[in-house]
């Protein structure tokens, strides 16, 4: 069933008003008609079964058939700090991270980052694209929240942000003993996961992260690609907290 997000202010006791890009998507891409049923989430924890009633150029009106709490969100507030990879790997990382429950994705420019950001306009264009991927992934996997993808930051800024979480972890190929499970203690609600780009973080970056309180962990005996490492780390967290 098609799924859409609306601001809670667009939901009344018995109706939903859909605006923005979704209007064109419903009318011209999906070619839905009055009488058909969709799912709408209000970004505040509730899913609605909605019957489409009437269309105009800028909005679509629907009547609420039923509602229920959305139960797909993780108990943890997870932020992924992803060393910016080359080509379209970031698209895959965003898509799968959203499926695995992250709340925020922060692209990070590191010592070994190959991709260059050509000014603010290039950064804005990338963020718009990435946010659209996050939105579509959130729709596909029935999320009750649209994860935010922010503009790329340098490593020092990322480290400052990650240090604010109750638990920060950094998978590191030279760490052979400490596993994720040993750090996921009960009561933790915010987690920062730091993943390096191709080639990983430099030793200096890893040491600075450790000095800031970020915990190095192993993801096993094999070296993982950057597009695999975040997915594996998030999957382990999800499994350990009973989310998978």
C-alpha positions in Angstrom: 0.0 0.0 0.0 1.4 3.4 -0.9 2.8 5.3 2.1 3.2 9.1 2.6 4.3 11.5 5.3 2.4 14.6 6.3 2.9 17.2 9.0 0.7 16.6 12.0 -1.0 20.0 11.4 -2.4 18.5 8.2 -4.3 15.8 10.1 -7.7 16.4 11.8 -10.0 14.1 13.7 -11.4 12.6 10.5 -9.3 13.8 7.5 -5.9 14.3 6.0 -4.7 17.0 3.6 -1.7 16.0 1.4 0.4 18.8 -0.2 3.8 19.3 -1.8 5.5 16.8 -4.2 3.3 13.9 -3.1 0.4 15.5 -4.9 2.0 15.0 -8.3 3.3 11.6 -7.3 -0.1 10.4 -6.3 -1.9 11.8 -9.4 0.6 11.4 -12.2 3.1 8.7 -11.1 1.0 6.3 -9.1 -2.2 7.4 -11.0 -4.3 6.8 -7.9 -8.0 7.8 -8.0 -10.6 8.8 -5.4 -11.8 5.8 -3.5 -8.3 4.2 -3.3 -6.6 3.6 0.1 -3.2 4.8 1.2 -1.2 4.9 4.4 -0.3 8.3 5.9 2.1 8.9 8.8 1.9 12.1 10.8 5.6 12.2 11.8 4.4 12.0 15.4 4.0 8.3 15.9 0.7 7.5 14.2 -0.2 5.7 11.0 -3.5 6.3 9.3 -5.4 4.3 6.7 -6.8 7.0 4.4 -9.4 6.9 1.6 -8.7 9.4 -1.1 -11.7 11.7 -1.6 -10.9 14.7 -3.8 -8.0 16.2 -5.8 -7.0 19.7 -6.8 -3.9 21.2 -8.3 -2.0 21.7 -5.0 -3.6 19.3 -2.5 -5.3 16.0 -2.0 -8.0 15.5 0.6 -8.6 12.1 2.2 -10.9 10.7 4.9 -9.4 8.7 7.8 -10.7 5.1 7.9 -8.6 4.0 10.9 -5.4 4.8 12.9 -2.8 3.0 14.9 0.5 3.7 16.6 3.6 3.3 14.4 5.8 0.7 16.1 8.7 0.5 13.7 11.1 3.0 15.4 14.2 1.8 17.2 14.4 2.4 21.0 17.8 4.0 20.3 18.5 7.3 18.7 21.4 6.3 16.3 23.4 8.7 14.3 25.7 7.4 11.5 28.8 9.4 10.9 29.8 8.1 7.4 33.2 8.9 5.9 32.2 10.2 2.5 32.7 7.4 -0.1 33.2 7.9 -3.9 30.7 7.1 -6.7 27.1 6.2 -5.7 28.0 4.2 -2.6 26.5 6.9 -0.3 23.1 6.3 -1.9 23.2 2.6 -0.8 24.5 3.5 2.6 21.7 6.0 3.2 19.0 3.6 1.9 20.2 0.6 4.1 20.9 2.8 7.1 17.3 4.1 7.1 16.0 0.6 6.8 18.1 -0.4 9.8 16.7 2.4 12.0 19.1 5.4 12.1 17.7 8.8 13.0 20.5 10.9 11.4 23.2 10.5 8.8 26.2 12.8 8.9 28.6 12.6 5.9 32.2 13.2 7.1 35.2 14.6 5.2 38.3 12.8 6.5 42.0 12.6 5.7 41.4 9.7 3.2 38.2 11.0 1.7 38.6 11.1 -2.1 35.3 12.9 -3.0 35.6 16.7 -3.3 32.8 19.1 -2.4 32.9 22.0 -4.8 31.4 24.7 -2.7 28.1 25.3 -0.9 26.0 24.8 -4.0 27.5 21.3 -4.6 27.0 20.4 -0.9 23.3 21.6 -1.0 22.6 19.6 -4.2 24.1 16.5 -2.6 22.1 16.9 0.5 18.8 17.4 -1.4 19.6 14.1 -3.3 20.5 12.2 -0.2 17.4 13.5 1.7 15.2 12.3 -1.1 16.8 8.8 -0.9 16.2 8.8 2.9 12.5 9.8 2.3 11.9 7.1 -0.2 13.6 4.5 2.0 11.5 5.6 5.0 8.4 5.1 3.0 9.4 1.7 1.7 10.3 0.3 5.2 7.3 1.8 7.0 9.3 4.2 9.2 7.4 6.6 11.5 10.1 9.2 11.1 12.2 10.6 8.2 15.9 10.4 9.1 17.8 13.6 8.5 20.8 13.7 6.2 22.9 16.8 7.0 25.6 18.6 5.0 29.1 17.1 5.1 31.3 18.1 8.0 35.0 17.8 8.7 36.3 15.1 11.0 36.8 17.4 14.0 33.2 18.7 13.8 31.9 15.1 13.4 33.9 14.1 16.5 32.5 16.9 18.5 28.9 15.8 17.5 29.6 12.1 18.1 31.0 12.8 21.6 27.6 14.2 22.7 26.1 10.7 22.4 25.9 8.4 25.4 27.8 5.8 23.4 30.1 6.4 20.5 31.7 3.5 18.6 34.3 3.4 15.9 34.9 0.1 14.1 38.7 -0.3 13.7 40.5 -3.1 11.9 43.4 -3.1 14.5 40.9 -3.7 17.4 40.8 -7.4 17.9 38.9 -7.9 21.2 36.3 -5.3 22.0 32.9 -6.1 20.5 29.8 -4.0 20.2 27.9 -6.1 22.7 30.3 -5.2 25.5 29.4 -1.5 25.2 25.6 -1.7 24.6 24.5 -1.4 28.3 20.9 -1.0 29.4 19.7 2.5 29.7 21.7 3.9 26.8 19.5 5.9 24.4 21.8 7.7 22.1 24.5 6.1 20.0 27.0 7.5 17.5 28.5 5.1 14.9 31.6 6.4 13.1 32.5 4.7 9.8 35.6 5.6 7.7 35.7 6.1 3.9 37.6 3.9 1.5 40.9 3.2 3.2 39.3 3.8 6.6 40.1 6.4 9.2 43.8 7.3 9.6 45.5 6.2 12.8 45.6 9.8 13.9 41.9 10.1 13.5 41.2 6.9 15.4 43.4 8.1 18.2 41.6 11.4 18.4 38.3 9.6 18.5 39.5 7.4 21.3 40.8 10.4 23.2 37.3 11.9 22.9 35.7 8.9 24.5 34.7 7.0 21.3 35.0 3.2 21.8 37.0 1.2 19.2 35.3 -2.1 18.3 35.9 -5.0 16.0 33.5 -6.1 13.3 35.2 -9.5 12.9 38.4 -10.8 11.4 37.8 -9.6 7.8 38.2 -6.0 6.6 34.9 -4.7 5.3 34.2 -2.2 2.6 32.9 1.2 3.7 29.5 0.5 2.3 29.4 -2.8 4.2 30.8 -1.7 7.6 28.0 0.7 8.5 25.3 -1.9 7.6 27.0 -4.5 9.7 27.5 -2.2 12.7 23.9 -1.1 12.6 22.7 -4.7 12.2 24.7 -5.8 15.2 23.2 -3.0 17.3 19.7 -3.9 16.1 20.2 -7.5 17.0 21.7 -6.8 20.4 18.8 -4.6 21.4 16.2 -6.9 20.0 15.2 -4.7 17.1 16.1 -7.4 14.5 
